Amino acid sequence: MKFKFSIKTLAITSILSLGLLAPVHADDDETPLAEEMDVLSGSLKRLRKAETSAEKVELVHAAQKATIKSLQYSPMVFKDIKDEKEKAKATADYKRLIGLTYAKLCELEMAYLAGDEEKADEIKGELKDFKKDGHEKYTD
Protein backbone atom coordinates (compact mmCIF):
# COMPACT_ATOMS: atom_id res chain seq x y z
CA MET A 1 0.00 0.00 0.00
CA LYS A 2 1.43 3.31 -1.03
CA PHE A 3 0.94 6.42 1.08
CA LYS A 4 0.45 9.48 -1.03
CA PHE A 5 1.80 12.51 0.80
CA SER A 6 0.15 15.73 -0.24
CA ILE A 7 0.07 19.34 0.86
CA LYS A 8 -3.48 18.77 2.06
CA THR A 9 -2.39 15.87 4.27
CA LEU A 10 0.49 17.92 5.63
CA ALA A 11 -1.79 20.84 6.41
CA ILE A 12 -4.37 18.68 8.18
CA THR A 13 -1.68 16.86 10.16
CA SER A 14 -0.08 20.16 11.17
CA ILE A 15 -3.36 21.65 12.30
CA LEU A 16 -4.28 18.55 14.30
CA SER A 17 -0.88 18.38 15.98
CA LEU A 18 -1.09 22.04 16.99
CA GLY A 19 -4.47 21.37 18.52
CA LEU A 20 -3.00 18.56 20.60
CA LEU A 21 -0.18 20.77 21.85
CA ALA A 22 -2.33 23.73 22.83
CA PRO A 23 -3.55 22.34 26.17
CA VAL A 24 0.03 21.59 27.22
CA HIS A 25 0.90 25.28 26.87
CA ALA A 26 -2.37 26.62 28.22
CA ASP A 27 -2.10 29.03 31.12
CA ASP A 28 -3.41 27.46 34.33
CA ASP A 29 -5.17 30.75 35.14
CA GLU A 30 -7.25 30.54 31.97
CA THR A 31 -10.24 28.69 33.32
CA PRO A 32 -13.49 28.75 31.36
CA LEU A 33 -14.76 31.38 33.82
CA ALA A 34 -11.65 33.51 33.29
CA GLU A 35 -12.14 33.27 29.54
CA GLU A 36 -15.74 34.51 29.82
CA MET A 37 -14.64 37.32 32.12
CA ASP A 38 -11.98 38.28 29.56
CA VAL A 39 -14.68 38.53 26.88
CA LEU A 40 -16.78 40.68 29.21
CA SER A 41 -13.89 42.96 30.13
CA GLY A 42 -12.58 43.19 26.58
CA SER A 43 -16.00 44.10 25.22
CA LEU A 44 -16.36 46.89 27.74
CA LYS A 45 -12.86 48.21 26.99
CA ARG A 46 -13.58 48.28 23.26
CA LEU A 47 -16.56 50.55 23.92
CA ARG A 48 -14.08 53.45 24.15
CA LYS A 49 -13.15 53.03 20.50
CA ALA A 50 -16.62 52.20 19.18
CA GLU A 51 -18.03 55.08 17.20
CA THR A 52 -21.67 54.27 16.56
CA SER A 53 -24.49 53.23 18.84
CA ALA A 54 -24.84 50.04 16.81
CA GLU A 55 -21.19 49.12 17.45
CA LYS A 56 -21.61 49.84 21.15
CA VAL A 57 -24.77 47.75 21.38
CA GLU A 58 -23.01 44.87 19.62
CA LEU A 59 -20.19 45.00 22.18
CA VAL A 60 -22.70 45.10 25.03
CA HIS A 61 -24.40 42.02 23.55
CA ALA A 62 -21.06 40.18 23.57
CA ALA A 63 -20.59 41.18 27.21
CA GLN A 64 -24.11 40.00 28.06
CA LYS A 65 -23.52 36.60 26.44
CA ALA A 66 -20.25 36.15 28.33
CA THR A 67 -21.98 37.11 31.57
CA ILE A 68 -24.71 34.51 31.07
CA LYS A 69 -22.14 31.85 30.10
CA SER A 70 -20.14 32.61 33.25
CA LEU A 71 -23.00 31.26 35.36
CA GLN A 72 -22.02 27.77 34.18
CA TYR A 73 -18.80 28.01 36.19
CA SER A 74 -17.73 28.65 39.76
CA PRO A 75 -14.76 30.74 40.81
CA MET A 76 -11.65 28.69 41.61
CA VAL A 77 -11.62 29.96 45.21
CA PHE A 78 -14.77 27.89 45.81
CA LYS A 79 -12.70 24.69 45.78
CA ASP A 80 -11.08 25.87 49.03
CA ILE A 81 -14.42 26.26 50.82
CA LYS A 82 -14.98 23.03 52.77
CA ASP A 83 -18.14 24.01 54.64
CA GLU A 84 -21.08 23.23 52.33
CA LYS A 85 -23.28 25.91 53.87
CA GLU A 86 -20.59 28.56 53.31
CA LYS A 87 -20.06 27.31 49.76
CA ALA A 88 -23.82 27.58 49.10
CA LYS A 89 -23.83 31.15 50.44
CA ALA A 90 -20.81 32.09 48.32
CA THR A 91 -22.42 30.51 45.24
CA ALA A 92 -25.65 32.43 45.81
CA ASP A 93 -23.73 35.68 46.21
CA TYR A 94 -21.67 34.97 43.09
CA LYS A 95 -24.87 34.38 41.09
CA ARG A 96 -26.38 37.55 42.56
CA LEU A 97 -23.37 39.58 41.43
CA ILE A 98 -23.46 38.04 37.95
CA GLY A 99 -27.21 38.78 37.77
CA LEU A 100 -26.66 42.39 38.79
CA THR A 101 -23.94 42.69 36.18
CA TYR A 102 -26.26 41.33 33.50
CA ALA A 103 -29.04 43.71 34.52
CA LYS A 104 -26.59 46.64 34.45
CA LEU A 105 -25.44 45.58 30.98
CA CYS A 106 -29.08 45.69 29.85
CA GLU A 107 -29.33 49.22 31.25
CA LEU A 108 -26.14 50.08 29.33
CA GLU A 109 -27.68 48.72 26.15
CA MET A 110 -30.79 50.85 26.70
CA ALA A 111 -28.64 53.94 27.30
CA TYR A 112 -26.79 53.41 24.03
CA LEU A 113 -30.03 52.79 22.16
CA ALA A 114 -31.37 56.06 23.58
CA GLY A 115 -28.17 57.87 22.64
CA ASP A 116 -27.58 58.82 26.28
CA GLU A 117 -23.78 58.79 26.62
CA GLU A 118 -23.90 60.45 30.05
CA LYS A 119 -26.09 57.65 31.42
CA ALA A 120 -23.86 55.07 29.71
CA ASP A 121 -20.78 56.51 31.42
CA GLU A 122 -22.56 56.35 34.78
CA ILE A 123 -23.49 52.71 34.20
CA LYS A 124 -19.95 51.80 33.14
CA GLY A 125 -18.76 53.20 36.48
CA GLU A 126 -21.24 50.97 38.29
CA LEU A 127 -20.03 47.98 36.29
CA LYS A 128 -16.47 48.75 37.41
CA ASP A 129 -17.69 48.66 41.00
CA PHE A 130 -19.23 45.20 40.40
CA LYS A 131 -15.95 44.02 38.91
CA LYS A 132 -13.99 45.31 41.88
CA ASP A 133 -16.41 43.65 44.33
CA GLY A 134 -16.29 40.35 42.45
CA HIS A 135 -12.51 40.32 42.20
CA GLU A 136 -12.12 41.11 45.91
CA LYS A 137 -14.42 38.23 46.84
CA TYR A 138 -13.77 35.60 44.20
CA THR A 139 -10.17 35.80 43.02
CA ASP A 140 -6.94 34.95 44.84
C-alpha positions in Angstrom: 0.0 0.0 0.0 1.4 3.3 -1.0 0.9 6.4 1.1 0.4 9.5 -1.0 1.8 12.5 0.8 0.1 15.7 -0.2 0.1 19.3 0.9 -3.5 18.8 2.1 -2.4 15.9 4.3 0.5 17.9 5.6 -1.8 20.8 6.4 -4.4 18.7 8.2 -1.7 16.9 10.2 -0.1 20.2 11.2 -3.4 21.7 12.3 -4.3 18.6 14.3 -0.9 18.4 16.0 -1.1 22.0 17.0 -4.5 21.4 18.5 -3.0 18.6 20.6 -0.2 20.8 21.9 -2.3 23.7 22.8 -3.5 22.3 26.2 0.0 21.6 27.2 0.9 25.3 26.9 -2.4 26.6 28.2 -2.1 29.0 31.1 -3.4 27.5 34.3 -5.2 30.7 35.1 -7.2 30.5 32.0 -10.2 28.7 33.3 -13.5 28.8 31.4 -14.8 31.4 33.8 -11.7 33.5 33.3 -12.1 33.3 29.5 -15.7 34.5 29.8 -14.6 37.3 32.1 -12.0 38.3 29.6 -14.7 38.5 26.9 -16.8 40.7 29.2 -13.9 43.0 30.1 -12.6 43.2 26.6 -16.0 44.1 25.2 -16.4 46.9 27.7 -12.9 48.2 27.0 -13.6 48.3 23.3 -16.6 50.6 23.9 -14.1 53.4 24.2 -13.2 53.0 20.5 -16.6 52.2 19.2 -18.0 55.1 17.2 -21.7 54.3 16.6 -24.5 53.2 18.8 -24.8 50.0 16.8 -21.2 49.1 17.4 -21.6 49.8 21.1 -24.8 47.8 21.4 -23.0 44.9 19.6 -20.2 45.0 22.2 -22.7 45.1 25.0 -24.4 42.0 23.5 -21.1 40.2 23.6 -20.6 41.2 27.2 -24.1 40.0 28.1 -23.5 36.6 26.4 -20.3 36.2 28.3 -22.0 37.1 31.6 -24.7 34.5 31.1 -22.1 31.8 30.1 -20.1 32.6 33.2 -23.0 31.3 35.4 -22.0 27.8 34.2 -18.8 28.0 36.2 -17.7 28.6 39.8 -14.8 30.7 40.8 -11.6 28.7 41.6 -11.6 30.0 45.2 -14.8 27.9 45.8 -12.7 24.7 45.8 -11.1 25.9 49.0 -14.4 26.3 50.8 -15.0 23.0 52.8 -18.1 24.0 54.6 -21.1 23.2 52.3 -23.3 25.9 53.9 -20.6 28.6 53.3 -20.1 27.3 49.8 -23.8 27.6 49.1 -23.8 31.1 50.4 -20.8 32.1 48.3 -22.4 30.5 45.2 -25.7 32.4 45.8 -23.7 35.7 46.2 -21.7 35.0 43.1 -24.9 34.4 41.1 -26.4 37.6 42.6 -23.4 39.6 41.4 -23.5 38.0 37.9 -27.2 38.8 37.8 -26.7 42.4 38.8 -23.9 42.7 36.2 -26.3 41.3 33.5 -29.0 43.7 34.5 -26.6 46.6 34.5 -25.4 45.6 31.0 -29.1 45.7 29.9 -29.3 49.2 31.2 -26.1 50.1 29.3 -27.7 48.7 26.2 -30.8 50.8 26.7 -28.6 53.9 27.3 -26.8 53.4 24.0 -30.0 52.8 22.2 -31.4 56.1 23.6 -28.2 57.9 22.6 -27.6 58.8 26.3 -23.8 58.8 26.6 -23.9 60.4 30.0 -26.1 57.6 31.4 -23.9 55.1 29.7 -20.8 56.5 31.4 -22.6 56.3 34.8 -23.5 52.7 34.2 -19.9 51.8 33.1 -18.8 53.2 36.5 -21.2 51.0 38.3 -20.0 48.0 36.3 -16.5 48.8 37.4 -17.7 48.7 41.0 -19.2 45.2 40.4 -16.0 44.0 38.9 -14.0 45.3 41.9 -16.4 43.7 44.3 -16.3 40.4 42.5 -12.5 40.3 42.2 -12.1 41.1 45.9 -14.4 38.2 46.8 -13.8 35.6 44.2 -10.2 35.8 43.0 -6.9 35.0 44.8 
